[in-house]
Amino acid sequence: GGIMAALAAAAGGIHLARALPVASSALQEKKGEKQKVLILLSDTGGGHRASAKALVDAFEVLAPGKVEAEVVDVWTDHAPKPFNNFVKNYQYLAQRPLQWRLLYSFGRWGPFRRSTNEWTNFKCNKPFKTFIEESDADMIISVHPLCQFIPLRVLRSLRKTSDKQVPFVTVVTDLASAHPTWFHKDVDKCFVATEELAKMARYHGVTEEKISVHGLPIRPAFWSPITGDNKGKPGIRRSLGLDDEALAVLVVGGGDGVGGIAKVAKSIGEQLNADFYSGDKGRNGDVQMIVICGKNEEAKADLKSHDWGSLSVHVEGFTDKMSEFMAASDCIVTKAGPGTITEANIRGLPIMLSSYLPGQERGNVDFVLKGGFGSFSKNPEVIAKTVSGWLQDEESLEKMSDLSSKQGNPKATFQIAQEILDMMPSSPSSSSASLPAAAAVSSSSTKIPQATA
């Protein structure tokens, strides 16, 4: 009940008509002193920081003013050379899938993984220990596969000499496949998005009682349906300057500019023109395309100047209205990133996958295909024909939309945050207290530096 009230308040601006539960008695007992939460990551891809920010926002809704959360790229900020170059190295390898696949696969091999862990611990344990000790955290959360081994080794050492027993939890930000370094038997809790990852956690030694399956933490815009004057697809489309009656396909590039979005969008445009506007079909206004280029300014300029024929095309760069654009659309074309798939599920969109990063994203393709709510191809022409076929088959589109919706859990962020708050150092309390309406999420108690990538 409390989570549902918080959802409505945070995402819809609705005043709370009843009390929200206090997360744990520790938050009351410290009498105005905030609990310090340290969230560890490396900015190798935007999903880790997005999940961290979502958790911080949920903490503020569930326990307003009682949590001070700090999000830290621990490798960039506190590791010595060459370990502080992870972000640059990832950006290089993400553009070279074959090299990334080789490194990822080799890193899964037990002997190599263990030797690498020990070497990095030898070089990085001391600066990590200094940082963690000085942070004086009440809770440590990892949202990155490389933020388990050394921080847990540090905590093990600190627990021997301190009365303060700091809980450590992992929030896995992958969806249906993940690297083994995500899973460590010594964590106090491991949050995963799917049963596939729960099985993987068990295989790597995480015991059943430590595993929680809720879904991925997602940004506040997806915590509840869009309400108000723009409710429903026609109203949302009007608010975005789109045709309110035409079916819409949403084409999304990576927020970091990765992906061949221009070729895909142009192929879809040609196919939709051929299927909807050529010859005697005369179905003008039946279909439209939205293209979100992220930070790829070259693709944005190219697509804005492109001749789209009779097709209406709306081109955006980086946007903070992804929730609205998804709610306005009937299907989505995207790379197999876990965050975008999860958000598309919440908005009930059939998903056409156009690429994936070998390793951690391969299982996401299977997740979509086995779920029956999408397809996959790297070929722009196949992508275009598939999407156009969906838009011409209302029954199939509706069925895939229903299947996609069943995979989405908009409450996941709150469920994860609530469990974490209940683990704060003290006995959990079932008491409740009146808290102010959370129409907006405050960031006054958080430190979330921008990614340097």
Secondary structure, 3 states (H helix, E strand, C coil): CHHHHHHHHHHHCCCCCCCEECCCHHHHHCCCCCEEEEEEECCCCCHHHHHHHHHHHHHHHHCCCCEEEEEEEHHHHHCCCCHHHHHHHHHHHHCCHHHHHHHHHHHHCHHHHHHHHHHHHHHHHHHHHHHHHHHCCCEEEECCCCCCHHHHHHHHHHHHHCCCCCCEEEECCCCCCCCHHHCCCCCCEEEECCHHHHHHHHHCCCCHHHEEECCCCCCHHHCCCCCHHHCCHHHHHHHCCCCCCCEEEEEECCCCCCCCHHHHHHHHHHHHHHHHHCCCCCCCCCEEEEEECCCCHHHHHHHHCCCCCCCEEEEECCCCCHHHHHHCCCEEEECCCHHHHHHHHHCCCCEEECCCCCCCCHHHHHHHHHHCCEEECCCHHHHHHHHHHHHCCHHHHHHHHHHHHHCCCCCHHHHHHHHHHHCCCCCCCCCEECCCCCCCCCCCCEECCCCCC
